[in-house]
Amino acid sequence: MICCRSTPNQKADVVTFVKTNLKKMTLAIGDGGNDVNMIQKADIGVGIFGKEGHQAAFASDYAFSKFYFLWRLLLVHGRWSYLRTSNFINFFIYKNLVFTLPQFYFAMYSGFSAQSLYDSIYLTNYNTFFTSVAPVYYAAQEQDINPRETEKIRKAMPYVYAEFRRKNLFSPRIFLFWCFMAVSHSLLIFYSTQSSFSSIANSDGMMFELWEQSISAVTGVFCSVFVLIIMGTTRFSPVTFFCYVVCTLLVFFPGGTVVTDQISTNVEDLLGPILLNGKFWANLLWTTAVCGFIAYIPKMYISFFNPSLVDLLQRDKKQNKKEISAEMKSKIEIVIKKSESKDAFDLKNFDFNANVMMKSWYHYHCCQGEVATIEESCPVAIGPIVIATQVQAQV
């Protein structure tokens, strides 16, 4: 929606009209003081440091120096933010369920007493220490595709964004899938650990008891959580190695386990005999591999039988393909048909166009208090965007 030659209140009214009648999230962008009302009314306000001063930029949520940067804010960083936040929340729910559910299973064997399966140090430090670095790094740095890597990815970003908008990464279906994985993994870890340690004796001939099973269970939970965060990460760098391997795998969890073994009265001096037992390692490798396989099957099924544009771009990048494949062209056509556009699109003109990104359903030209509605065509409709401009409207 382009508002030009209109008063600040008229621009704000257009934003309110879109939010009220179209029931859509709005983004308003302007570069002058008369755009402040509009920017503050919108769900997301963007200001441009321009010739008219910095009032719009100071009143906005995001500010930059050129209008061209809006495409990167929406198609790149906006999409990354949605991806990271949704997967982080789903993963956070998963890792707490897979850690907590064995407590419920154990209660059925302890007569629903107050006895805990885990030592209090594990309960206290699981989220704050043992499994804190990797999810936070993922939520801050994950990038499934980067338009700076290849020209083909940059040109495909409008279509990737249009496809991505229809995906609800935090829907009830996705939430239930993560809960299913947490339940299946927790069942596997608890009962596999219980069956393994029910008939194991240490070097002194004494049977392993509750706290030995506790250490084995918490180690299995940590390994399954670590495998899932690795499987979900697509961007690997030296910082990724430091956060995942050095901090999480080599320092935090092993260090915390050793400290717990020394200071806790429940599990004191139990770590050594467990680490020397072959069944502990066999059970750990078995549960970790099966948990990873359960999470791997649906991911690979979707990637091979119903790939998204991101899957195709990642596959072409690994194979070093620079040309647009027939499968990708077909996928783009499907995205265009499912988009909010009513017009056909010629694949010969497959190129990035700033106008494609800025298209909304309707363009309202506000001129001298009168509003005229003009419906235009575009291959991919991104969504309602309100733009303040000083270009003379042709009404």
C-alpha positions in Angstrom: 0.0 0.0 0.0 1.6 3.3 -1.1 0.5 6.4 0.7 1.5 9.6 -0.9 0.5 13.3 -0.6 -1.4 12.4 2.6 -1.4 13.7 6.1 0.2 11.8 9.0 -3.3 10.8 10.4 -4.4 9.5 7.0 -1.3 7.3 6.8 -2.1 6.0 10.3 -5.7 5.4 9.3 -4.6 3.3 6.3 -2.5 1.1 8.7 -5.5 0.7 11.1 -7.8 -0.1 8.1 -5.5 -2.9 7.0 -5.1 -4.4 10.5 -8.8 -4.2 11.2 -10.3 -5.3 7.9 -7.7 -7.5 6.3 -6.7 -9.1 9.6 -3.1 -9.0 8.6 0.2 -8.1 10.3 1.4 -4.8 8.9 4.8 -3.3 8.3 5.1 0.5 7.8 8.2 2.2 6.4 8.8 5.9 6.1 11.7 8.5 6.1 10.2 11.6 7.6 8.5 13.1 10.6 5.1 12.9 9.0 5.5 9.1 8.9 5.9 8.6 12.7 2.1 8.1 13.3 2.0 5.4 10.6 5.1 3.7 11.8 3.9 3.5 15.4 0.5 2.2 14.4 2.0 -0.7 12.4 3.0 -4.0 14.0 6.5 -3.5 12.6 7.8 0.0 12.0 10.8 0.7 9.8 12.5 4.0 9.5 14.9 5.3 6.9 17.7 7.8 7.7 16.9 10.3 4.9 17.0 13.9 3.9 14.0 14.7 6.1 15.7 13.9 9.3 15.9 11.0 11.7 12.5 11.2 13.4 11.1 8.2 11.5 14.2 6.2 12.3 14.0 7.1 16.0 10.3 6.0 16.2 10.8 2.7 14.4 11.6 -0.8 15.4 14.2 -1.1 12.7 16.1 1.6 10.9 18.5 1.6 7.9 19.9 4.0 5.4 18.5 2.7 2.1 15.1 1.5 1.1 16.8 -1.4 -0.7 17.7 -3.0 2.6 14.0 -3.7 3.3 14.2 -6.9 1.1 17.0 -8.3 3.3 15.1 -7.4 6.5 12.0 -9.3 5.3 13.3 -12.1 3.1 16.5 -12.9 5.0 16.6 -11.8 8.6 12.9 -12.0 9.1 12.7 -15.5 7.8 15.8 -16.5 9.8 14.2 -15.1 13.0 11.0 -17.1 12.5 13.0 -20.3 11.8 15.3 -19.9 14.8 12.6 -18.9 17.3 10.2 -21.6 16.3 12.7 -24.4 16.3 14.3 -23.1 19.5 10.9 -23.2 21.3 10.1 -26.6 20.0 13.5 -27.9 20.9 13.3 -26.4 24.4 10.0 -28.2 25.0 11.4 -31.4 23.7 14.5 -31.4 25.8 12.6 -30.7 29.0 10.0 -33.4 28.2 12.6 -36.0 27.5 14.3 -35.1 30.8 11.2 -35.0 32.9 9.1 -37.9 31.6 11.5 -40.6 33.0 10.7 -39.2 36.4 7.0 -40.1 35.8 7.9 -43.6 34.6 10.1 -44.1 37.7 7.2 -43.0 39.9 5.3 -46.1 38.8 8.0 -48.3 40.1 8.6 -46.3 43.4 4.9 -46.4 44.4 4.5 -42.7 43.4 6.7 -41.7 46.3 8.7 -38.5 46.4 11.8 -40.3 45.4 13.5 -38.6 42.4 15.3 -40.5 39.6 17.9 -37.7 39.3 20.2 -36.2 41.8 19.3 -32.6 42.8 22.4 -31.2 41.0 21.3 -32.7 37.7 17.8 -31.2 38.2 19.2 -27.8 39.0 21.8 -27.6 36.2 20.2 -29.4 33.3 18.8 -26.2 31.7 21.1 -23.6 33.2 24.4 -25.4 32.6 24.4 -28.8 30.8 22.2 -28.0 27.8 22.3 -24.2 27.7 25.0 -23.2 25.2 24.0 -25.2 22.1 20.3 -24.1 21.9 21.1 -20.5 22.6 23.8 -20.5 19.8 21.2 -22.1 17.4 18.6 -19.5 18.2 21.2 -16.7 17.5 23.2 -18.0 14.6 21.3 -20.7 12.6 21.1 -20.1 8.8 19.6 -22.7 6.6 20.4 -20.8 3.4 22.3 -17.6 2.9 21.7 -15.4 -0.2 25.3 -14.2 -0.1 26.6 -17.7 -0.9 25.3 -18.1 -4.5 23.5 -15.9 -7.0 20.9 -18.6 -7.4 19.9 -18.5 -3.7 19.7 -14.7 -3.8 17.3 -14.8 -6.8 15.2 -17.5 -5.2 14.7 -15.7 -1.9 11.3 -14.1 -2.8 9.9 -17.6 -3.7 11.5 -19.2 -0.6 9.9 -16.5 1.6 6.5 -16.9 -0.1 6.7 -20.7 0.5 8.0 -20.2 4.0 5.1 -17.9 5.0 2.6 -20.7 4.5 4.5 -23.0 6.9 3.5 -22.8 10.5 6.5 -24.0 12.3 4.8 -23.7 15.7 1.5 -25.3 14.8 -0.3 -27.9 16.9 0.8 -30.5 14.4 4.5 -29.6 14.8 4.2 -29.3 18.5 2.6 -32.8 18.8 5.4 -34.2 16.6 8.1 -32.9 19.0 6.1 -34.2 21.9 5.9 -37.6 20.2 9.7 -37.6 19.8 10.1 -36.7 23.4 7.8 -39.4 24.6 9.4 -42.1 22.4 12.9 -41.1 23.3 12.2 -40.9 27.0 10.5 -44.4 27.0 13.5 -45.8 25.1 16.1 -44.2 27.5 14.3 -45.2 30.7 13.4 -48.7 30.0 16.6 -49.5 28.1 18.6 -48.2 31.1 16.4 -50.1 33.6 16.7 -53.4 31.8 20.5 -53.0 31.4 21.2 -52.1 35.0 18.8 -54.5 36.6 21.2 -57.4 36.2 24.6 -55.6 36.3 27.1 -56.1 39.1 30.2 -54.0 39.7 33.7 -55.3 40.3 32.9 -55.9 44.0 30.0 -58.2 43.1 27.4 -55.7 44.3 24.4 -54.9 42.1 24.0 -51.5 40.6 21.2 -49.6 42.2 19.1 -46.4 41.7 21.9 -43.8 41.4 23.9 -45.9 38.9 20.7 -46.0 36.7 20.2 -42.3 37.3 23.7 -41.4 35.9 23.1 -43.7 32.9 19.6 -42.2 32.3 20.8 -38.6 32.5 23.7 -39.3 30.2 21.4 -40.9 27.6 19.1 -37.9 27.8 22.0 -35.5 27.3 23.3 -37.5 24.3 19.9 -37.7 22.6 19.4 -33.9 23.1 22.8 -33.2 21.7 22.3 -35.4 18.6 19.0 -33.7 17.8 20.5 -30.2 18.0 23.4 -31.3 15.7 20.9 -32.8 13.2 18.9 -29.6 13.2 21.9 -27.3 12.5 22.8 -26.5 9.0 25.4 -23.8 9.5 28.7 -25.1 10.8 31.6 -22.8 11.6 34.5 -22.7 14.1 32.1 -20.9 16.5 29.7 -23.8 16.1 32.4 -26.3 16.9 33.4 -24.3 20.0 29.8 -24.0 21.3 28.7 -27.6 20.5 31.8 -29.7 20.9 34.1 -27.8 23.3 31.6 -26.2 25.6 28.8 -28.7 25.6 30.3 -32.0 24.8 33.8 -31.7 26.3 33.4 -29.2 29.2 30.0 -28.5 30.6 28.4 -32.0 30.8 31.5 -34.0 31.6 32.8 -31.4 34.0 29.4 -31.2 35.7 29.2 -34.9 36.0 32.6 -35.2 37.6 31.8 -32.3 40.0 28.5 -34.0 40.9 30.3 -37.3 41.5 32.6 -35.5 44.0 30.2 -33.4 46.0 26.9 -35.2 45.9 26.2 -37.6 48.7 23.9 -39.7 46.4 26.2 -40.4 43.5 29.5 -39.9 45.2 32.3 -42.1 43.7 29.8 -44.0 41.4 31.1 -42.5 38.1 34.2 -44.6 37.9 32.6 -48.1 38.2 29.9 -47.1 35.7 32.4 -45.8 33.1 34.4 -49.1 33.4 31.3 -51.1 32.6 30.8 -52.2 29.0 27.0 -52.5 29.3 26.8 -48.8 30.1 28.5 -47.8 26.9 26.6 -50.3 24.8 23.3 -49.0 26.2 24.4 -45.4 25.7 25.3 -46.0 22.0 22.1 -48.0 21.4 19.7 -45.4 22.8 21.5 -42.5 21.2 21.5 -44.1 17.8 17.8 -45.1 17.9 16.8 -41.6 19.1 18.7 -40.1 16.3 17.2 -42.5 13.8 13.6 -41.7 15.0 14.2 -38.0 14.3 16.1 -38.7 11.0 13.3 -40.7 9.3 10.6 -37.9 8.9 13.3 -35.3 8.0 14.7 -37.5 5.2 11.2 -38.6 4.0 10.2 -35.0 3.5 13.5 -34.1 1.9 13.3 -36.8 -0.7 9.5 -37.1 -1.4 8.2 -33.6 -0.8 11.2 -31.3 -0.8 10.8 -27.6 -0.2 12.7 -24.9 -2.1 15.2 -24.7 0.8 15.9 -28.5 0.5 16.4 -28.1 -3.3 18.8 -25.2 -2.9 20.8 -27.0 -0.2 21.0 -30.1 -2.4 22.1 -28.0 -5.4 24.7 -26.3 -3.3 26.2 -29.6 -2.1 26.3 -30.8 -5.8 27.7 -27.4 -6.9 24.9 -26.9 -9.4 24.7 -23.3 -10.7 21.7 -23.7 -13.1 18.1 -23.9 -12.0 17.0 -27.5 -12.2 13.7 -28.6 -13.7 12.5 -29.8 -10.2 13.2 -26.3 -8.8 11.3 -24.6 -11.6 8.4 -26.9 -11.0 8.5 -26.1 -7.3 8.5 -22.4 -8.0 5.5 -22.8 -10.2 3.7 -24.5 -7.4 4.7 -21.7 -5.0 3.4 -19.1 -7.4 0.0 -20.9 -7.9 -0.4 -21.2 -4.1 0.6 -17.6 -3.5 -1.8 -14.8 -3.2 -1.1 -13.6 -6.8 -3.8 -14.1 -9.5 -1.4 -13.7 -12.5 0.8 -16.2 -14.2 4.6 -15.8 -14.1 7.1 -16.4 -16.8 10.1 -18.4 -15.7 12.2 -16.8 -18.3 12.1 -13.7 -16.2 13.3 -15.6 -13.1 15.2 -12.8 -11.3 15.1 -10.9 -8.1 13.0 -7.8 -8.4 12.4 -5.3 -5.5 8.9 -4.7 -6.8 8.1 -8.3 -6.3 8.9 -8.0 -2.6 7.0 -4.8 -2.1 3.8 -6.0 -3.7 0.8 -6.2 -1.5 -2.8 -7.2 -2.3 -4.0 -3.6 -2.8 -2.3 -0.3 -3.3 -4.1 2.6 -1.6 -3.1 6.0 -3.1 -4.2 8.7 -0.6 -4.4 12.0 -2.3 -6.1 15.1 -0.9 -8.2 13.1 1.5 -9.6 10.8 -1.2 -8.7 7.1 -1.3 -8.6 5.2 -4.6 -8.1 1.4 -4.7 -6.0 -0.1 -7.4 -5.4 -3.8 -7.7 -2.2 -4.8 -9.4 -0.6 -8.0 -10.4 2.6 -9.7 -9.1 4.0 -13.2 -9.2 4.4 -13.6 -5.5 2.4 -11.7 -2.9 4.5 -11.1 0.2 1.8 -9.5 2.4 0.4 -6.1 3.4 3.1 -3.5 3.6 2.5 0.2 4.0 4.9 2.5 2.3 5.2 6.3 2.7 6.4 8.0 -0.4 6.4 11.5 -1.9 5.8 10.3 -5.5 2.8 11.9 -7.1 -0.1 9.5 -7.2 -1.8 8.7 -10.5 -5.4 8.4 -9.3 
